Amino acid sequence: MSSDAERHVIERIEAAPVRMQPSPHFFIEGIFPEPFYRSLLDNLPSNEDFIALSETGRVRNGAFDRRFVFFPKGDAIDELPEAKRAFWRDMIWLYRQPLMLTLCRKFAHAFKTRFGAHPENLQILPDVLLVRDRAGFEIGPHTDTPSRFVSLLFYCPPDDSHEDLGTSLYMPRDRGFQCEGGPHHPFDQFVEVDRMPFRHNCLFGFLKTTNSFHGVAAIADESVERDILLYNLRVGPVSTMDDAAATG
């Protein structure tokens, strides 16, 4: 089943139109075959399998304490119940070349512009994690760390009852402002121009640029858990790689 899912995801990404405003992005419904998506939901780790992002060393101490993460590889998978263990081992295709190459081809011009004509001097690495956001989580407008090339957010809600929890796209009030990446900026310095609906079995993907401002408004509902399978494609010399998991 996982090989079918891999082909389905790649075909859907290849066919998706890229919206250029306010920065290059795409939104895809039905990103997985529906039976596979239901299996994914059934095999999400339990709350006790997640750890606070603030405890991982990927962000400064105490930051994003309402975001919890699970890294679906290695020892973490081995500690899951048997059925879930088998499912996540089959998801190894997320780390393989076909998906990475699909994204590099889709944004080939941007890749060459940013990284030049000598890809042999670069490493292209996927960073995959499950994210569970709870009430109180928010993240201000930001463009992501400089090593990011493309980010994929596979939205994983059970239904479409909380569409407002999707990632927002922003434009700075100072229209000339750009950011190489790193800091998160105050909401009041930006205008929200779009919000991706947090629908079941959907994918929000975007190209990291100096104006790819995105973020998440504060989650107020105490009953909500915002589940996302987050895939970041990182490109660059090893010394410049950044593993931070703080994107929308």
N, C-alpha and C positions, 0 to 999 in steps of 0.2 A: 504493500500500500504506500510506503514512503517514497518509492521510486515514482509512482504515479503522482504523488503530491509534488515532488520536485519538478517533474515535467510541467505540471499544471501551473505552478508558481512562475517558472521561467517563461512559459508561453504568455501568461497574463502580463508579466512585467514587460516583455518584448512588445506586446501589442498596445500597451497603455500610452495614451497621449500625455505629453509633458506640458503642464501649464507653466508659463514663464513668469507670471505675476503673482505675488510680489517678488518671488524668486523661484527657480525651477523645482517643480514638485509634481507628484502624481498621486491619485487616489483610486484604488481598485476595490471593487466589491467582488465577493466570491473568490478571494485569492486562493483558497484551498478548495478541493472538492468537499462538498458539504459533509459527507460521512467522515472524512478525515478530520474536518474541523471539530465535529462532535466528539471524536475520539481524543483530539487534543485537549478539549475542555475536560473530558473525563479523566485525563492523565495529568492534569496540572498538579504540581506538588501541593501538599497541605501547608497551612500557615507555619507550622513548626519547622518546615524545611527551608523557609526563607530567613534571611538575615537582614538587619537594617543596613542600608547602603552606607550609613555613617560609620559602621563598624568594619567595613571592608578595606579601608585604607585608600580607596579610590577617590574620595573627596575629603575636604578638610574636616577635622574632628567636629562632630555635632551637626554637620550640614545634612539636609534632606533626611531627617530622622523619621519622616512619614513615608519614605520610599523603601520598600523591601525587595531584595533580589535573590535569585537562585541561578547558579551557573550550571547549565545542563551538560556537564561533561565530567569525566574522571570520577573521583571519589564521591562527589555529590550525587551522581546518578547511582552509584553502587549502594548508597544508603536508602534509596527509595524502595517501596514495596515491589515485588517481582514484576507485576504487570506494567507498572509505570516505568520501571527500569528498562524493560524491553522496548517500550515506546520511545523513550528518549535516546536510547542507543541507536535506534533506527533513524533518528533525526540527524545523524552524522553528516548528511548531505548539506546541511547548513554551512559546514566548514569546508566543503569541497569546491573545486575550481569552477564548475559550470555556473553557479549562481554569481560568484565573483566576476567572472568574465562577462556574464550578461550585463551586469551593472557597468562595468568598464566600457563595454561596447555602446551601451545606451547613452552614456555621457562621454563618448570618445573625445570630442573636441575639448571639453572641459578638462579631461584627464591630461591631454597633451599640453594644454595651456598652463595648467598648474604644475605638472611634474616633468615636462620636457620630453625629449625624444629618446631618453635612455632608461627605459623601465628596468633594465637589468641591474641598475644601481638602487632599486627600490624593493621594499617588501610590501606585499599586499596581504593584509591579514583581516579576517572577520573576527568580530568580538560579539558573542551571542549571550544573551541573558534574559531570563524572565523577570519582569518587573511587576510588583504589586503595590500600587499607591493607595493610601488610605486617607481618611478625612484629615484635613490640615495641610496636605501636600500642595505645593505650588512651585512653579519655576518661572522666573522672570524671563523676558525676551533675551535671547542669546543666539549666537550663530554656530555653536559647537567648537570644539577644540581644533586647532589648525591641522592636526593629522587626519581628521575625518575627511572622507571623500563623499560617501553616500550613507544615509541612514534609512533603515526600513523599520517601521513600527507596525507590527501585525497586531491589530486590535483583537482582544479575546474576551469580550463580554458574552454572557449567555443569551442576551437578547438586545433589543434596540431601545430600551427604556431610559438610557442615560446618554443620549446622543450629545448632550452639552459638555461631556467630559473629554471631548477630543482635543487634539493639539491645535492651538491658535497660531496664525501667521500674522506678523506685525510689520508695520512700516514706522520708522522713526519720525517723530514730529520735525526734527531737523533732517530734511530730505537728503542732505549731503552726507549724513553720518553713516559710516561703515565700521565693521569690527572684524579684525582678523580671527577672533575667537578666544574664548576663555571666560571673561566675566559675564555675569548675568546682570541685566540692567533693570532699572525701576520701570514698572508698568506705565507710570504717568508720563514717561518720555516717548511713548509709542502709541500708535493707533492700531487696534485690532482690525484687520481687513478681511480675514476669513477664519473659519474654524472647521476643522475636519470632523465630520460626525463620528462619534464613537459607536460604530455599528458592528454587529457581529460579523466575523469572517471578512474583515476589510483590512487593507494595507494602505498606510500613508508612507510614501517614500519621498525623500528630497535630497537634492544636491547641496553639499556644504559650500557656501560662498561667503563673501564678506557682508552680504545683506540677507542671508537666510535666517532672519530673525523669527524665532518660534518660541513658544512657551505654553504654560498651562495655568489657567486661573485656579484659585484656591478651591479645593474640594470641600464642600460644606456638609454633605450628607454623611452622617456617621455610619450608615448601613452599607456604604459603597466600598467595593474593592475594585480598583481599576487595573485589570490584568493586561499586560502587553508582552509580546515576544519581540524583543529589541535586537536588531541586527545592525551593527555599525561596521562599515568597511573602512579600514584605516590604511593609509598609504604613506610611505616615507622611510627614511633611514631609521634603523632600530633606535638610535639615540633620541629621536624626536617623537617616538610613539607615546601616546597618552591613552590610558585605559579608562578614563573617567566615564561613569555611566549616568551622567546627569544630562540627559536630553529629554525632550517632551514626549 
